[in-house]
Amino acid sequence: MAAPLTVVVLAAGGGTRMKSKTMKVLHRVGGRSMIGHVLDAVSAVEPACVCAVVGHQREQVAPHVLDQLGDAVLAVQEEQLGTGHAVRVALEALEKEGRAPEGGSVLVAYGDTPLLQGDTLRAFAANHEAAQAAVSILSGVVAEPTGYGRIVRDGDGEVLAIVEEKDATEEQRAIGEINSGILAFEASFLRECITRLGNDNSKGEYYLTDLVQLARDGGLTVTAYPIDDVWQTEGANDRAQLAALGRELNRRIVTRWMKDGVTVMDPDTTWIDSDVVLAQDVTILPGTQLLGTTVVAEDAVIGPDTTLEDCEVGRGARVVRTHGQLAVVGEEATVGPFSYLRPGTHLGARGKIGAFVETKNAEIGDGAKVPHLSYVGDAEIGEGTNIGAGTIFANYDGVQKHRTKVGRHAKTGSNNTFVAPVEVGDGAGTGAGTVVRRDVPPGALAVSAAQQRNLPGWAQSRRSGTPQAEAAAAAGNGEPSENAQEIGSDPGEAAQS
């Protein structure tokens, strides 16, 4: 663009058909809000200034816009009196900020068109500038134009008008070129004519499209820039339309990654957010969701039935039937099935988090393994260490969280409980069933279970007449001992005595 470009994004409407406490443009598709997608597309045009018009629930929308574009100008449309009124409010806000467009062009977009692309806006704006048009219309060419305003041209292809369907003749209804609502204006024309718009219509609103007729009446150029990909201009007014846009956006994202060298076994059950990054030769198995800012390195295999949000997966890693959030999986590590990686999990290279294991705020070193049925919270596990099945890192004392450290090449037994804060030294071990309450020195073996005692004849004495006693008698268990008579009838008591 040779001349400066100002972009106005309309995001003031209530979106009542969404039936939601969340403002319409803040509903998410592909990991971003709808307006977030639009602002990303707008940024690609490198505008001199962006003005967002907010209204309904502006306490939600305004901070979100500024998070995306910190230098955006916010204009408040207190009453929603139409698109023409919204743009007038935007120009007034820009004037107040000393950023009013003195020359160049003004492009008007909508905050609920998440498939809009920056390349499309660049081409549209460049065409508008090259044509030296007062008004340009981003139009779409569709097979079924019912419900849309039609672009009416003369025999030379010049744009004459936008005719709404209710006002169109039969001949005009057959036109396949439709108005997307996205418009570009020569800045001085817009500033002069926006105040001349009237609201003599059934809704009493000021329509931005009426500027087309004002330009034609003034003998100025009006152009239309048609695109075949009308999905880019589609908005969402209800949840069904939002879902349709989400499906189409996901289809495009998945297709793009497959063309870039990613294997997706079942595109219909694979969901990938817009900000996910995948390397070549990644394999994604059915039922997988890669969300947020997840990054997956080459040769990694993800899935099936896996959800990763804001995670990093290293080269050659394997993650199966796992839910992970804000976690890091190292190179050639394995995770799952049925693992839960909570924020702060960091699994080292060639490490393992196995079946039915939950981790949180845990550093698990290179080659370390937590294979089965364990909870590892607020912990550090050293290189090459193996954690036995059924282990609990008891990190919470009811008031505060505490940390457990297990050193390098330690071997811990099954059904251990580590009562934090506690430290197990390098090369140490623990016996099965041990409750570790004190530090274990390097190379030591910690055991806390009492010596096993067998009470002969217990079943005959305390379970007489049951299948258990009969089975014991058939196996020749002998006569009951005196100790067996003294132990209570509950098997747990016998085990604890």
FIGUFI-882898 format. One record per residue (C-alpha): residue number from 0; residue in three letters; x, y, z. Coordinates in Angstrom, 1 decimal, always signed. Layout:
N
(rec NUM,ala,(X,Y,Z))
...
END
This chain:
497
(rec 0,met,(+0.0,+0.0,+0.0))
(rec 1,ala,(+1.4,+3.3,-1.1))
(rec 2,ala,(-1.0,+5.4,+1.0))
(rec 3,pro,(-1.8,+4.9,+4.7))
(rec 4,leu,(-4.6,+2.5,+5.6))
(rec 5,thr,(-6.9,+2.8,+8.6))
(rec 6,val,(-8.9,-0.3,+9.6))
(rec 7,val,(-12.2,-0.1,+11.5))
(rec 8,val,(-13.4,-3.4,+13.1))
(rec 9,leu,(-17.1,-3.4,+14.1))
(rec 10,ala,(-17.6,-5.3,+17.3))
(rec 11,ala,(-20.5,-3.6,+19.1))
(rec 12,gly,(-23.5,-5.8,+18.4))
(rec 13,gly,(-25.1,-7.7,+21.1))
(rec 14,gly,(-25.3,-11.1,+19.4))
(rec 15,thr,(-28.5,-12.0,+21.2))
(rec 16,arg,(-29.0,-15.2,+19.1))
(rec 17,met,(-25.9,-16.6,+20.8))
(rec 18,lys,(-27.8,-16.7,+24.0))
(rec 19,ser,(-24.7,-16.4,+26.0))
(rec 20,lys,(-23.2,-14.3,+28.8))
(rec 21,thr,(-20.1,-14.1,+26.6))
(rec 22,met,(-20.0,-11.4,+24.0))
(rec 23,lys,(-20.5,-12.9,+20.5))
(rec 24,val,(-17.1,-11.8,+19.0))
(rec 25,leu,(-15.3,-13.4,+22.0))
(rec 26,his,(-16.6,-16.9,+21.3))
(rec 27,arg,(-13.7,-19.1,+20.3))
(rec 28,val,(-13.0,-21.1,+17.2))
(rec 29,gly,(-9.6,-22.7,+16.4))
(rec 30,gly,(-8.2,-21.7,+19.8))
(rec 31,arg,(-8.8,-17.9,+19.3))
(rec 32,ser,(-11.8,-15.6,+19.7))
(rec 33,met,(-13.5,-14.7,+16.5))
(rec 34,ile,(-12.3,-11.1,+16.8))
(rec 35,gly,(-8.8,-12.4,+17.6))
(rec 36,his,(-8.8,-14.1,+14.1))
(rec 37,val,(-10.0,-10.9,+12.5))
(rec 38,leu,(-7.4,-8.8,+14.3))
(rec 39,asp,(-4.7,-11.2,+13.2))
(rec 40,ala,(-5.9,-10.8,+9.5))
(rec 41,val,(-6.0,-7.1,+9.9))
(rec 42,ser,(-2.5,-6.9,+11.3))
(rec 43,ala,(-1.2,-8.6,+8.1))
(rec 44,val,(-2.2,-5.5,+6.2))
(rec 45,glu,(+0.2,-3.4,+8.3))
(rec 46,pro,(-2.4,-0.6,+8.9))
(rec 47,ala,(-1.4,+2.8,+10.1))
(rec 48,cys,(-4.1,+2.5,+12.7))
(rec 49,val,(-6.8,+0.1,+13.9))
(rec 50,cys,(-10.0,+1.3,+15.6))
(rec 51,ala,(-12.4,-1.2,+17.2))
(rec 52,val,(-15.9,-0.2,+17.8))
(rec 53,val,(-17.3,-1.7,+21.0))
(rec 54,gly,(-20.7,-1.5,+22.6))
(rec 55,his,(-22.5,-4.4,+24.2))
(rec 56,gln,(-20.4,-6.0,+27.0))
(rec 57,arg,(-17.5,-3.7,+26.2))
(rec 58,glu,(-16.0,-4.4,+29.6))
(rec 59,gln,(-15.2,-7.9,+28.1))
(rec 60,val,(-14.4,-6.9,+24.5))
(rec 61,ala,(-12.2,-3.8,+25.0))
(rec 62,pro,(-9.5,-5.4,+27.2))
(rec 63,his,(-9.4,-8.4,+24.8))
(rec 64,val,(-8.8,-6.1,+21.8))
(rec 65,leu,(-6.0,-4.3,+23.6))
(rec 66,asp,(-4.4,-7.6,+24.6))
(rec 67,gln,(-4.3,-8.4,+20.9))
(rec 68,leu,(-3.4,-4.9,+19.6))
(rec 69,gly,(-2.1,-2.7,+22.3))
(rec 70,asp,(-2.1,+0.5,+20.2))
(rec 71,ala,(-5.7,+0.1,+18.9))
(rec 72,val,(-8.1,+2.9,+19.3))
(rec 73,leu,(-11.4,+2.0,+21.1))
(rec 74,ala,(-14.6,+3.7,+20.1))
(rec 75,val,(-17.8,+3.2,+22.1))
(rec 76,gln,(-21.1,+2.9,+20.3))
(rec 77,glu,(-23.6,+3.5,+23.1))
(rec 78,glu,(-26.6,+2.8,+20.9))
(rec 79,gln,(-26.4,+0.4,+18.0))
(rec 80,leu,(-27.9,+2.5,+15.2))
(rec 81,gly,(-26.4,+0.6,+12.3))
(rec 82,thr,(-23.1,+0.2,+10.6))
(rec 83,gly,(-23.0,+3.7,+9.2))
(rec 84,his,(-23.4,+5.1,+12.7))
(rec 85,ala,(-20.7,+2.7,+14.0))
(rec 86,val,(-18.2,+4.0,+11.5))
(rec 87,arg,(-19.1,+7.6,+12.3))
(rec 88,val,(-18.4,+6.8,+16.0))
(rec 89,ala,(-15.1,+5.3,+15.0))
(rec 90,leu,(-14.0,+8.4,+13.0))
(rec 91,glu,(-15.0,+10.6,+15.9))
(rec 92,ala,(-12.8,+8.5,+18.3))
(rec 93,leu,(-9.9,+8.6,+15.8))
(rec 94,glu,(-10.3,+12.4,+15.6))
(rec 95,lys,(-10.2,+12.7,+19.4))
(rec 96,glu,(-7.0,+10.7,+19.5))
(rec 97,gly,(-5.4,+12.7,+16.8))
(rec 98,arg,(-5.3,+9.7,+14.5))
(rec 99,ala,(-8.0,+10.6,+12.0))
(rec 100,pro,(-7.3,+9.4,+8.5))
(rec 101,glu,(-6.3,+12.6,+6.5))
(rec 102,gly,(-5.6,+10.6,+3.4))
(rec 103,gly,(-5.3,+7.1,+2.1))
(rec 104,ser,(-8.0,+4.5,+2.7))
(rec 105,val,(-10.3,+3.2,+5.4))
(rec 106,leu,(-11.2,-0.5,+5.5))
(rec 107,val,(-14.2,-1.7,+7.5))
(rec 108,ala,(-14.3,-5.3,+8.7))
(rec 109,tyr,(-16.4,-7.2,+11.1))
(rec 110,gly,(-15.4,-8.9,+14.4))
(rec 111,asp,(-17.3,-12.1,+13.8))
(rec 112,thr,(-15.6,-13.4,+10.6))
(rec 113,pro,(-12.9,-15.7,+11.9))
(rec 114,leu,(-11.9,-17.2,+8.5))
(rec 115,leu,(-10.9,-13.9,+7.1))
(rec 116,gln,(-7.3,-14.0,+5.8))
(rec 117,gly,(-4.7,-11.3,+5.7))
(rec 118,asp,(-3.8,-12.1,+2.1))
(rec 119,thr,(-7.3,-11.4,+1.0))
(rec 120,leu,(-7.4,-8.0,+2.8))
(rec 121,arg,(-4.1,-7.0,+1.3))
(rec 122,ala,(-5.3,-7.8,-2.2))
(rec 123,phe,(-8.6,-6.1,-1.6))
(rec 124,ala,(-7.0,-2.9,-0.3))
(rec 125,ala,(-4.4,-2.9,-3.1))
(rec 126,asn,(-7.2,-3.2,-5.7))
(rec 127,his,(-9.2,-0.4,-4.1))
(rec 128,glu,(-6.1,+1.9,-4.1))
(rec 129,ala,(-5.2,+1.0,-7.7))
(rec 130,ala,(-8.7,+1.7,-8.9))
(rec 131,gln,(-8.7,+5.1,-7.1))
(rec 132,ala,(-12.2,+4.2,-6.0))
(rec 133,ala,(-14.3,+6.1,-3.6))
(rec 134,val,(-15.9,+2.8,-2.4))
(rec 135,ser,(-14.9,-0.8,-2.9))
(rec 136,ile,(-16.8,-3.8,-1.9))
(rec 137,leu,(-15.3,-7.2,-1.0))
(rec 138,ser,(-17.8,-9.5,-2.8))
(rec 139,gly,(-18.3,-13.2,-3.0))
(rec 140,val,(-19.3,-15.4,-5.8))
(rec 141,val,(-21.7,-18.2,-4.7))
(rec 142,ala,(-24.0,-20.7,-6.3))
(rec 143,glu,(-26.8,-20.0,-3.8))
(rec 144,pro,(-27.1,-16.3,-3.1))
(rec 145,thr,(-30.4,-16.4,-1.3))
(rec 146,gly,(-30.5,-14.0,+1.7))
(rec 147,tyr,(-27.6,-11.8,+0.6))
(rec 148,gly,(-27.4,-8.4,-1.0))
(rec 149,arg,(-26.5,-8.6,-4.7))
(rec 150,ile,(-23.8,-6.6,-6.5))
(rec 151,val,(-25.4,-5.0,-9.6))
(rec 152,arg,(-23.1,-4.1,-12.4))
(rec 153,asp,(-23.6,-2.4,-15.7))
(rec 154,gly,(-22.7,-3.8,-19.1))
(rec 155,asp,(-19.1,-2.6,-18.7))
(rec 156,gly,(-18.8,-4.3,-15.3))
(rec 157,glu,(-19.0,-1.1,-13.3))
(rec 158,val,(-20.7,-1.4,-9.9))
(rec 159,leu,(-24.1,+0.3,-9.9))
(rec 160,ala,(-25.5,-0.6,-6.6))
(rec 161,ile,(-26.0,-3.2,-3.8))
(rec 162,val,(-29.6,-4.4,-3.9))
(rec 163,glu,(-31.0,-6.3,-0.9))
(rec 164,glu,(-32.9,-9.4,-1.8))
(rec 165,lys,(-36.2,-8.1,-0.6))
(rec 166,asp,(-35.8,-5.2,-3.0))
(rec 167,ala,(-34.4,-7.2,-5.9))
(rec 168,thr,(-36.1,-8.0,-9.2))
(rec 169,glu,(-36.2,-11.6,-10.5))
(rec 170,glu,(-33.3,-10.8,-12.7))
(rec 171,gln,(-31.3,-9.4,-9.9))
(rec 172,arg,(-32.0,-12.3,-7.6))
(rec 173,ala,(-30.3,-14.5,-10.2))
(rec 174,ile,(-27.0,-12.6,-9.6))
(rec 175,gly,(-24.4,-14.8,-7.9))
(rec 176,glu,(-22.1,-12.0,-6.7))
(rec 177,ile,(-23.0,-11.0,-3.2))
(rec 178,asn,(-22.0,-8.3,-0.7))
(rec 179,ser,(-19.9,-9.5,+2.1))
(rec 180,gly,(-20.3,-6.2,+4.1))
(rec 181,ile,(-16.5,-5.7,+4.1))
(rec 182,leu,(-15.9,-2.3,+2.5))
(rec 183,ala,(-13.0,+0.1,+1.7))
(rec 184,phe,(-13.3,+3.9,+1.3))
(rec 185,glu,(-11.3,+6.7,+0.1))
(rec 186,ala,(-10.7,+8.5,+3.5))
(rec 187,ser,(-11.7,+12.0,+2.5))
(rec 188,phe,(-14.9,+10.7,+0.8))
(rec 189,leu,(-15.8,+8.7,+3.9))
(rec 190,arg,(-15.2,+11.6,+6.3))
(rec 191,glu,(-17.3,+14.0,+4.1))
(rec 192,cys,(-20.2,+11.7,+3.3))
(rec 193,ile,(-20.6,+9.7,+6.6))
(rec 194,thr,(-22.6,+12.6,+8.0))
(rec 195,arg,(-25.0,+12.6,+5.0))
(rec 196,leu,(-26.3,+9.1,+5.7))
(rec 197,gly,(-30.0,+9.0,+6.5))
(rec 198,asn,(-32.0,+6.4,+8.5))
(rec 199,asp,(-35.3,+6.5,+6.5))
(rec 200,asn,(-35.7,+2.7,+6.5))
(rec 201,ser,(-37.8,+0.1,+8.4))
(rec 202,lys,(-35.2,-0.2,+11.2))
(rec 203,gly,(-34.3,+3.4,+11.5))
(rec 204,glu,(-30.7,+2.6,+11.2))
(rec 205,tyr,(-27.8,+4.3,+9.3))
(rec 206,tyr,(-26.5,+1.8,+6.7))
(rec 207,leu,(-22.9,+2.0,+5.6))
(rec 208,thr,(-23.8,+0.5,+2.2))
(rec 209,asp,(-25.9,+3.6,+1.4))
(rec 210,leu,(-22.5,+5.3,+0.7))
(rec 211,val,(-22.4,+3.3,-2.6))
(rec 212,gln,(-25.3,+5.3,-3.9))
(rec 213,leu,(-23.8,+8.6,-2.7))
(rec 214,ala,(-20.6,+7.8,-4.5))
(rec 215,arg,(-22.5,+6.9,-7.7))
(rec 216,asp,(-24.5,+10.1,-7.4))
(rec 217,gly,(-21.3,+12.1,-7.2))
(rec 218,gly,(-19.9,+10.4,-10.3))
(rec 219,leu,(-17.2,+8.6,-8.3))
(rec 220,thr,(-15.8,+5.2,-8.9))
(rec 221,val,(-17.3,+2.2,-7.1))
(rec 222,thr,(-15.6,-1.2,-7.5))
(rec 223,ala,(-16.2,-4.7,-6.2))
(rec 224,tyr,(-13.4,-7.3,-5.6))
(rec 225,pro,(-14.9,-10.8,-5.9))
(rec 226,ile,(-13.5,-13.8,-4.2))
(rec 227,asp,(-14.6,-17.4,-4.5))
(rec 228,asp,(-13.8,-18.3,-0.9))
(rec 229,val,(-16.8,-16.8,+0.7))
(rec 230,trp,(-16.2,-18.7,+3.9))
(rec 231,gln,(-13.8,-15.8,+4.7))
(rec 232,thr,(-16.7,-13.4,+4.9))
(rec 233,glu,(-19.1,-15.6,+6.8))
(rec 234,gly,(-20.1,-14.5,+10.3))
(rec 235,ala,(-21.6,-16.4,+13.2))
(rec 236,asn,(-24.9,-15.2,+14.7))
(rec 237,asp,(-25.7,-18.4,+16.7))
(rec 238,arg,(-24.0,-21.4,+18.1))
(rec 239,ala,(-24.8,-23.6,+15.0))
(rec 240,gln,(-23.1,-21.1,+12.7))
(rec 241,leu,(-20.2,-20.9,+15.1))
(rec 242,ala,(-19.8,-24.7,+15.0))
(rec 243,ala,(-20.0,-24.7,+11.2))
(rec 244,leu,(-17.2,-22.0,+11.0))
(rec 245,gly,(-15.2,-24.0,+13.5))
(rec 246,arg,(-15.4,-27.2,+11.4))
(rec 247,glu,(-14.4,-25.4,+8.3))
(rec 248,leu,(-11.5,-23.6,+10.0))
(rec 249,asn,(-10.3,-26.9,+11.4))
(rec 250,arg,(-10.6,-28.6,+8.1))
(rec 251,arg,(-8.4,-26.0,+6.6))
(rec 252,ile,(-5.8,-26.2,+9.4))
(rec 253,val,(-5.6,-30.0,+9.2))
(rec 254,thr,(-5.3,-29.9,+5.4))
(rec 255,arg,(-2.5,-27.3,+5.6))
(rec 256,trp,(-0.5,-29.5,+8.0))
(rec 257,met,(-1.0,-32.6,+5.9))
(rec 258,lys,(+0.4,-30.6,+2.9))
(rec 259,asp,(+3.3,-29.6,+5.1))
(rec 260,gly,(+4.3,-33.2,+5.8))
(rec 261,val,(+2.2,-34.2,+8.9))
(rec 262,thr,(+0.4,-37.6,+8.8))
(rec 263,val,(-3.2,-37.3,+10.1))
(rec 264,met,(-4.8,-40.7,+10.2))
(rec 265,asp,(-8.3,-39.4,+10.5))
(rec 266,pro,(-8.9,-35.7,+9.7))
(rec 267,asp,(-12.5,-35.9,+10.7))
(rec 268,thr,(-11.6,-36.7,+14.4))
(rec 269,thr,(-8.5,-34.5,+14.6))
(rec 270,trp,(-8.7,-30.9,+15.9))
(rec 271,ile,(-5.8,-28.6,+15.7))
(rec 272,asp,(-5.8,-25.0,+16.9))
(rec 273,ser,(-4.6,-22.1,+14.9))
(rec 274,asp,(-1.4,-21.5,+16.9))
(rec 275,val,(-0.3,-25.1,+17.1))
(rec 276,val,(+3.1,-25.8,+15.5))
(rec 277,leu,(+3.9,-29.2,+14.0))
(rec 278,ala,(+7.1,-30.5,+12.4))
(rec 279,gln,(+7.4,-32.7,+9.4))
(rec 280,asp,(+6.8,-36.4,+9.9))
(rec 281,val,(+4.7,-35.9,+13.0))
(rec 282,thr,(+1.9,-38.6,+13.1))
(rec 283,ile,(-1.5,-37.8,+14.6))
(rec 284,leu,(-3.8,-40.7,+15.3))
(rec 285,pro,(-7.6,-40.6,+15.5))
(rec 286,gly,(-9.4,-38.7,+18.3))
(rec 287,thr,(-6.6,-36.2,+19.0))
(rec 288,gln,(-6.9,-32.5,+19.9))
(rec 289,leu,(-3.9,-30.3,+19.8))
(rec 290,leu,(-4.9,-27.0,+21.4))
(rec 291,gly,(-3.5,-23.6,+22.3))
(rec 292,thr,(+0.2,-23.2,+21.6))
(rec 293,thr,(+1.2,-26.8,+21.5))
(rec 294,val,(+4.4,-27.6,+19.7))
(rec 295,val,(+5.2,-31.1,+18.4))
(rec 296,ala,(+8.7,-32.0,+17.1))
(rec 297,glu,(+9.5,-34.3,+14.2))
(rec 298,asp,(+8.8,-38.1,+14.3))
(rec 299,ala,(+6.6,-37.7,+17.4))
(rec 300,val,(+3.4,-39.8,+17.4))
(rec 301,ile,(+0.3,-38.3,+19.2))
(rec 302,gly,(-2.8,-40.3,+20.0))
(rec 303,pro,(-5.2,-41.9,+19.6))
(rec 304,asp,(-7.7,-40.2,+21.9))
(rec 305,thr,(-5.3,-37.6,+23.2))
(rec 306,thr,(-5.7,-33.9,+24.2))
(rec 307,leu,(-2.7,-31.6,+24.6))
(rec 308,glu,(-3.1,-28.0,+25.4))
(rec 309,asp,(-0.1,-25.6,+25.5))
(rec 310,cys,(+2.3,-28.6,+25.6))
(rec 311,glu,(+5.7,-29.3,+24.1))
(rec 312,val,(+6.4,-32.7,+22.7))
(rec 313,gly,(+10.0,-33.6,+21.7))
(rec 314,arg,(+11.4,-35.4,+18.7))
(rec 315,gly,(+10.4,-39.1,+18.5))
(rec 316,ala,(+8.2,-39.0,+21.6))
(rec 317,arg,(+5.0,-41.1,+21.9))
(rec 318,val,(+1.9,-39.8,+23.7))
(rec 319,val,(-1.1,-42.1,+23.7))
(rec 320,arg,(-4.6,-41.7,+25.3))
(rec 321,thr,(-3.3,-38.8,+27.4))
(rec 322,his,(-4.7,-35.5,+28.7))
(rec 323,gly,(-2.0,-32.8,+29.1))
(rec 324,gln,(-1.8,-29.1,+29.9))
(rec 325,leu,(+1.2,-26.9,+30.1))
(rec 326,ala,(+3.5,-29.9,+30.1))
(rec 327,val,(+6.8,-30.8,+28.4))
(rec 328,val,(+7.6,-34.3,+27.0))
(rec 329,gly,(+11.2,-34.9,+26.1))
(rec 330,glu,(+12.7,-36.5,+23.1))
(rec 331,glu,(+11.9,-40.2,+22.6))
(rec 332,ala,(+9.9,-40.2,+25.9))
(rec 333,thr,(+6.7,-42.2,+26.2))
(rec 334,val,(+3.5,-41.2,+27.9))
(rec 335,gly,(+0.3,-43.2,+28.5))
(rec 336,pro,(-2.1,-44.7,+28.0))
(rec 337,phe,(-4.5,-43.0,+30.4))
(rec 338,ser,(-2.0,-40.5,+31.8))
(rec 339,tyr,(-2.9,-37.0,+33.1))
(rec 340,leu,(-0.1,-34.4,+32.7))
(rec 341,arg,(-1.0,-31.3,+34.7))
(rec 342,pro,(+0.7,-27.9,+34.5))
(rec 343,gly,(+4.4,-27.9,+35.4))
(rec 344,thr,(+5.1,-31.5,+34.3))
(rec 345,his,(+8.5,-31.9,+32.6))
(rec 346,leu,(+9.4,-35.4,+31.4))
(rec 347,gly,(+13.0,-35.8,+30.3))
(rec 348,ala,(+14.4,-37.5,+27.2))
(rec 349,arg,(+13.7,-41.2,+27.0))
(rec 350,gly,(+11.6,-41.0,+30.2))
(rec 351,lys,(+8.3,-42.7,+30.8))
(rec 352,ile,(+5.0,-41.7,+32.4))
(rec 353,gly,(+2.9,-44.8,+32.1))
(rec 354,ala,(-0.7,-46.1,+32.5))
(rec 355,phe,(-3.0,-44.3,+35.0))
(rec 356,val,(-0.3,-41.8,+36.2))
(rec 357,glu,(-1.1,-38.3,+37.2))
(rec 358,thr,(+1.7,-35.7,+37.4))
(rec 359,lys,(+1.7,-32.0,+38.5))
(rec 360,asn,(+4.6,-29.6,+38.9))
(rec 361,ala,(+7.0,-32.5,+38.5))
(rec 362,glu,(+10.5,-32.7,+37.0))
(rec 363,ile,(+11.1,-36.2,+35.8))
(rec 364,gly,(+14.7,-36.7,+34.6))
(rec 365,asp,(+16.1,-38.2,+31.5))
(rec 366,gly,(+15.4,-41.9,+31.4))
(rec 367,ala,(+13.4,-41.8,+34.6))
(rec 368,lys,(+10.2,-43.9,+34.8))
(rec 369,val,(+6.9,-43.7,+36.6))
(rec 370,pro,(+5.3,-46.7,+34.9))
(rec 371,his,(+1.9,-47.4,+36.7))
(rec 372,leu,(-0.9,-46.2,+38.9))
(rec 373,ser,(+0.9,-43.3,+40.6))
(rec 374,tyr,(+0.4,-39.7,+41.6))
(rec 375,val,(+3.5,-37.5,+41.3))
(rec 376,gly,(+2.9,-33.9,+42.5))
(rec 377,asp,(+5.5,-31.2,+43.4))
(rec 378,ala,(+8.4,-33.6,+42.9))
(rec 379,glu,(+11.8,-33.9,+41.3))
(rec 380,ile,(+12.8,-37.4,+40.1))
(rec 381,gly,(+16.4,-37.8,+39.0))
(rec 382,glu,(+17.9,-39.4,+35.9))
(rec 383,gly,(+17.4,-43.1,+35.5))
(rec 384,thr,(+15.2,-43.5,+38.6))
(rec 385,asn,(+12.3,-46.0,+38.6))
(rec 386,ile,(+9.2,-45.3,+40.7))
(rec 387,gly,(+7.3,-48.4,+41.7))
(rec 388,ala,(+3.6,-49.0,+40.9))
(rec 389,gly,(+1.0,-47.4,+43.1))
(rec 390,thr,(+3.2,-44.7,+44.5))
(rec 391,ile,(+1.8,-41.5,+46.0))
(rec 392,phe,(+3.8,-38.3,+46.4))
(rec 393,ala,(+1.8,-36.8,+49.4))
(rec 394,asn,(+2.6,-33.2,+48.7))
(rec 395,tyr,(-0.2,-31.4,+50.7))
(rec 396,asp,(-0.3,-31.2,+54.5))
(rec 397,gly,(-3.7,-29.5,+54.5))
(rec 398,val,(-2.3,-26.0,+54.5))
(rec 399,gln,(+0.7,-25.9,+52.2))
(rec 400,lys,(+2.2,-27.8,+49.3))
(rec 401,his,(+5.7,-29.4,+49.9))
(rec 402,arg,(+8.2,-30.9,+47.5))
(rec 403,thr,(+9.8,-34.4,+47.3))
(rec 404,lys,(+13.1,-35.1,+45.7))
(rec 405,val,(+14.2,-38.5,+44.5))
(rec 406,gly,(+17.8,-38.7,+43.4))
(rec 407,arg,(+19.5,-40.3,+40.4))
(rec 408,his,(+19.2,-44.1,+39.7))
(rec 409,ala,(+17.0,-44.7,+42.7))
(rec 410,lys,(+14.7,-47.7,+42.8))
(rec 411,thr,(+11.5,-47.3,+44.8))
(rec 412,gly,(+9.1,-50.2,+45.7))
(rec 413,ser,(+5.5,-50.6,+44.9))
(rec 414,asn,(+2.8,-48.9,+47.0))
(rec 415,asn,(+5.1,-46.3,+48.5))
(rec 416,thr,(+4.0,-43.0,+50.0))
(rec 417,phe,(+6.5,-40.1,+50.1))
(rec 418,val,(+5.3,-37.7,+52.7))
(rec 419,ala,(+6.7,-34.3,+51.7))
(rec 420,pro,(+9.0,-32.6,+52.3))
(rec 421,val,(+11.4,-35.5,+52.0))
(rec 422,glu,(+14.5,-36.4,+50.0))
(rec 423,val,(+15.6,-39.8,+48.7))
(rec 424,gly,(+19.3,-39.9,+47.8))
(rec 425,asp,(+21.1,-41.0,+44.7))
(rec 426,gly,(+21.1,-44.8,+44.3))
(rec 427,ala,(+18.8,-45.3,+47.2))
(rec 428,gly,(+15.9,-47.8,+47.4))
(rec 429,thr,(+12.7,-48.3,+49.3))
(rec 430,gly,(+10.8,-51.5,+50.1))
(rec 431,ala,(+7.3,-52.3,+48.9))
(rec 432,gly,(+4.6,-50.7,+51.0))
(rec 433,thr,(+7.0,-48.2,+52.6))
(rec 434,val,(+5.8,-44.8,+53.9))
(rec 435,val,(+8.8,-42.5,+53.6))
(rec 436,arg,(+8.6,-39.8,+56.3))
(rec 437,arg,(+12.3,-39.0,+56.7))
(rec 438,asp,(+15.2,-38.5,+54.3))
(rec 439,val,(+16.8,-41.6,+52.8))
(rec 440,pro,(+20.6,-41.3,+52.5))
(rec 441,pro,(+22.3,-42.2,+49.1))
(rec 442,gly,(+22.5,-45.9,+48.6))
(rec 443,ala,(+20.4,-46.8,+51.6))
(rec 444,leu,(+17.3,-49.0,+51.6))
(rec 445,ala,(+14.2,-47.6,+53.5))
(rec 446,val,(+11.6,-49.9,+54.8))
(rec 447,ser,(+8.8,-49.1,+57.2))
(rec 448,ala,(+6.5,-52.2,+57.1))
(rec 449,ala,(+6.4,-54.5,+60.2))
(rec 450,gln,(+7.7,-58.1,+59.9))
(rec 451,gln,(+5.1,-60.4,+58.4))
(rec 452,arg,(+3.4,-62.9,+60.7))
(rec 453,asn,(+1.4,-65.9,+59.5))
(rec 454,leu,(-1.4,-67.2,+61.8))
(rec 455,pro,(-2.2,-70.8,+60.9))
(rec 456,gly,(-5.8,-71.9,+61.0))
(rec 457,trp,(-7.2,-68.4,+61.0))
(rec 458,ala,(-9.8,-69.2,+58.3))
(rec 459,gln,(-11.1,-72.3,+60.2))
(rec 460,ser,(-11.2,-70.4,+63.4))
(rec 461,arg,(-12.8,-67.1,+62.3))
(rec 462,arg,(-14.6,-68.1,+59.1))
(rec 463,ser,(-16.0,-71.5,+60.0))
(rec 464,gly,(-18.7,-72.7,+57.6))
(rec 465,thr,(-17.7,-70.3,+54.8))
(rec 466,pro,(-16.3,-71.3,+51.4))
(rec 467,gln,(-13.1,-69.8,+52.5))
(rec 468,ala,(-12.8,-72.1,+55.5))
(rec 469,glu,(-13.8,-75.1,+53.4))
(rec 470,ala,(-11.2,-74.3,+50.8))
(rec 471,ala,(-8.6,-74.0,+53.5))
(rec 472,ala,(-9.6,-77.3,+55.0))
(rec 473,ala,(-9.4,-79.0,+51.7))
(rec 474,ala,(-5.9,-77.7,+51.2))
(rec 475,gly,(-4.9,-79.1,+54.6))
(rec 476,asn,(-4.3,-76.0,+56.5))
(rec 477,gly,(-4.0,-77.7,+59.9))
(rec 478,glu,(-5.6,-76.8,+63.2))
(rec 479,pro,(-6.2,-73.3,+64.4))
(rec 480,ser,(-3.5,-71.7,+66.4))
(rec 481,glu,(-4.0,-69.9,+69.7))
(rec 482,asn,(-3.0,-66.7,+68.0))
(rec 483,ala,(-5.7,-67.2,+65.4))
(rec 484,gln,(-8.3,-67.4,+68.2))
(rec 485,glu,(-7.1,-64.1,+69.6))
(rec 486,ile,(-7.3,-62.1,+66.4))
(rec 487,gly,(-10.5,-60.4,+65.6))
(rec 488,ser,(-12.8,-61.5,+62.8))
(rec 489,asp,(-11.9,-58.6,+60.4))
(rec 490,pro,(-9.2,-59.6,+57.9))
(rec 491,gly,(-7.8,-56.0,+58.0))
(rec 492,glu,(-7.1,-56.5,+61.7))
(rec 493,ala,(-5.2,-59.6,+61.1))
(rec 494,ala,(-3.1,-57.9,+58.4))
(rec 495,gln,(-2.3,-55.0,+60.7))
(rec 496,ser,(-1.5,-57.0,+63.8))
END
